[in-house]
Amino acid sequence: MPYHLRTIRRNRKRAKISYYKMIQKLKRVWCEGSFGTMKIKQNLYMTYKSGIQKTHE
């Protein structure tokens, strides 16, 4: 069996565990909320550049 299929199956099993769901919920609350606040404060409603190399200019 290809490696990526085994990884996908492990991830799907893990996603059903209640501890994993709780961690994901906390991540959404803390990380995404903070990022949204930074976007508003720095007036970053749209990104006009694409690609990692261009964002470091």
N, C-alpha and C positions, 0 to 999 in steps of 0.2 A: 504494500500500500504506500502511495506517495506520502512524503513527510507532511506536506501541507494539509492533506485530508485528516491525518491524525491530529494535527494542531487545531483544525477547525472543530473536530469532535470534542477535544478537551475543552476548548473555549465555550462551546455550547453547553457542556455539562456544568462548567463552572458558573455560567451565567444564571443557572437555576438555583444556586445556593443562596440562602437568605442573607448570609454575611456579605457576599459579593454585591447583592442588590443594595444593602445598606451603605456599603462603601461607595458605590456609584451615585447614590442619592446625595451623600455628603460631598462628593466631588462636584456634582452639579451645583449644589448650593454655594460652596466656597469658591471654586475655580471659575465657573462660568459667570457668577455674580460679580466677582472681582474684575474679570475681563470686561464685562459689560460696562462697569463703572469707569474703567480706564478709557474705553472707547468714547464714552460721553465726555469725560474731562479733557481728552486730547483731541476732540473733534475728528474722530476716525470713523465716520459713518460709512465711508466707502474706501476701498483700497484700489488705487489706480495702477499699481504695479503688480506684476505676477512673476513668480519665480523667486527662489531663495536668494539668488545672486543680486537681483535688483532691489530687494528689500534692505540690503545692507549698505546702500549708497549713502 
